[in-house]
Amino acid sequence: MIRLFTALEISDEAAERLMRLQRGLDGARWIERPDLHITLRFMGDVAEDIASDIDEALDEIPFEPFEVEIEGLGEFGGKRPHTLWAGVKPSEPLRILQGRHESAMRRVGLKPETRNFTPHVTIARLGRVETGAVYNFIRANSPFAAPAFTAERFTLFSAKASKGGGPYVPEKRYPDFGWEED
């Protein structure tokens, strides 16, 4: 079994801005630079043969580069926040791409995603951080924006089975240009 998800990788400039936020919240488990991403579709634990089908399905998804804007801060969990995130400005190209990922995974035989797509970059896992401290952090760092960047491709990642994810390993990038960047 392998745990998989697809995501957009974050530009170095946007990641640098996100990393500057990572202080001043006692007890937060900050996400490391290589693990910052915008999830498109979480597949979960799948068998190796299904992983091969997933790769084939992802290869067929048409992709046109588009601009990504990261702005705003928030949390998941409400009265018991467990995740701190930076928002991703919704756009039609992002919505279409995520929808194509969902459709492709259903064709492969995966169950539909039950949660609404909320584009974001997780910047910290909160565990036992006090609720008031989380909201104070969000207020103190708002408004927030990172430099916009162009998403040139999307990536299939694997993750170790653990609480909080990472480290994440890029398994393949799409479209596959047949070369790797430094």
C-alpha positions in Angstrom: 0.0 0.0 0.0 1.1 3.5 -0.8 -0.5 6.8 0.5 -0.9 9.2 -2.4 -2.2 12.7 -3.1 -1.9 15.3 -5.9 -0.9 18.9 -5.3 0.5 22.1 -6.7 4.0 22.8 -5.5 4.6 26.3 -4.0 7.1 28.8 -5.6 10.2 29.6 -3.6 9.1 33.2 -3.2 5.7 32.2 -1.8 7.2 29.6 0.4 9.7 32.1 1.8 6.8 34.4 2.8 4.9 31.5 4.4 8.0 30.4 6.3 8.3 33.9 7.8 5.0 33.3 9.6 6.3 30.2 11.4 7.0 31.6 14.8 5.1 33.0 17.8 2.6 30.2 18.3 3.7 28.0 21.1 3.0 24.3 20.6 2.5 24.6 16.8 4.2 21.9 14.6 5.3 24.0 11.7 5.3 22.5 8.2 8.8 22.2 6.6 9.5 24.0 3.4 9.6 20.9 1.1 6.1 19.9 2.4 4.3 23.1 1.6 1.7 22.5 -1.1 -1.8 23.0 -2.3 -3.6 19.6 -2.2 -5.8 18.9 -5.2 -7.0 15.3 -4.4 -6.1 13.0 -1.5 -6.3 9.4 -2.5 -5.2 7.8 0.7 -3.7 4.3 1.0 -3.9 2.5 -2.3 -2.6 -0.8 -3.6 0.4 -0.7 -6.1 -1.8 -1.7 -9.1 -4.2 1.1 -8.3 -1.3 3.5 -8.0 -0.4 2.5 -11.6 -4.0 3.2 -12.7 -3.8 6.6 -10.9 -0.6 7.5 -12.7 -2.2 6.7 -16.1 -5.4 8.7 -15.2 -3.3 11.7 -14.1 -1.3 11.5 -17.3 -4.5 12.1 -19.3 -5.5 15.3 -17.4 -5.1 18.4 -19.7 -3.1 21.1 -18.0 -2.6 24.8 -18.9 -0.4 26.9 -16.6 -2.3 29.4 -14.4 -1.6 32.0 -11.7 -2.0 31.1 -8.1 -2.5 33.7 -5.3 -2.1 32.9 -1.6 -3.9 35.2 0.7 -5.5 35.2 4.1 -5.0 33.0 7.1 -7.5 30.6 8.8 -7.9 27.4 10.7 -9.7 24.1 10.5 -11.4 22.8 13.6 -13.5 25.8 14.8 -13.6 25.7 18.6 -10.7 23.2 18.7 -8.4 24.3 15.9 -6.1 21.6 14.6 -4.7 23.1 11.4 -3.4 26.6 10.6 -3.5 27.5 6.9 -2.9 30.2 4.3 -5.8 30.5 1.8 -5.5 30.1 -1.9 -7.6 32.6 -3.9 -10.2 30.6 -5.8 -9.9 30.7 -9.6 -11.6 29.0 -12.5 -8.5 27.2 -13.7 -7.9 25.8 -10.1 -11.5 24.7 -9.8 -11.4 23.0 -13.2 -8.1 21.3 -12.4 -9.3 20.0 -9.1 -12.6 18.8 -10.7 -10.6 16.9 -13.3 -8.6 15.2 -10.5 -11.8 14.2 -8.8 -13.3 12.8 -12.0 -10.1 10.9 -12.8 -10.0 9.3 -9.4 -13.6 8.2 -9.6 -12.9 6.6 -13.0 -10.0 4.7 -11.4 -12.5 3.4 -8.8 -11.8 5.6 -5.7 -14.6 6.8 -3.6 -15.7 10.4 -4.1 -14.2 13.0 -1.9 -16.8 14.0 0.7 -15.3 17.3 1.8 -15.7 20.5 -0.2 -12.5 21.6 -1.9 -11.0 24.5 0.2 -7.8 25.5 -1.5 -5.1 26.2 1.1 -1.5 25.7 2.2 -1.2 24.0 5.6 1.4 25.9 7.5 1.1 24.3 11.0 -0.5 21.4 12.9 -1.9 22.7 16.2 -2.3 19.8 18.5 -2.8 21.3 21.9 -2.4 25.0 21.0 -4.9 27.1 22.9 -7.8 28.3 20.7 -7.4 32.0 21.8 -3.7 31.9 20.8 -4.6 30.6 17.3 -7.1 33.4 16.7 -4.7 36.0 18.1 -2.0 34.7 15.8 -4.4 35.0 12.8 -5.3 38.5 13.7 -1.7 39.6 14.4 -0.6 38.3 10.9 -3.6 39.6 8.9 -3.9 40.7 6.2 -1.6 38.1 4.7 -0.5 37.6 1.1 2.4 35.8 -0.6 3.8 36.6 -4.0 1.6 35.2 -6.8 3.2 32.5 -9.0 2.4 30.4 -12.0 1.5 26.8 -11.5 3.4 25.1 -14.4 2.4 21.5 -13.5 0.9 19.4 -10.7 2.6 16.6 -8.7 1.7 13.1 -7.4 3.1 12.8 -3.9 3.5 9.9 -1.6 3.4 10.3 2.2 4.3 8.1 5.1 1.4 6.9 7.2 1.7 9.2 10.2 -0.2 11.9 12.1 0.4 15.1 10.3 1.7 13.7 7.0 5.2 14.5 5.8 7.7 14.1 4.7 6.2 14.0 1.3 7.9 12.5 -1.7 7.2 13.8 -5.2 6.7 10.7 -7.2 5.9 12.2 -10.6 5.1 15.6 -12.1 2.4 16.3 -14.8 2.7 17.1 -17.5 5.9 15.0 -17.6 8.4 17.0 -19.7 10.9 14.2 -19.5 13.4 16.2 -17.5 13.9 17.3 -13.9 14.8 20.8 -12.6 17.7 21.3 -10.2 
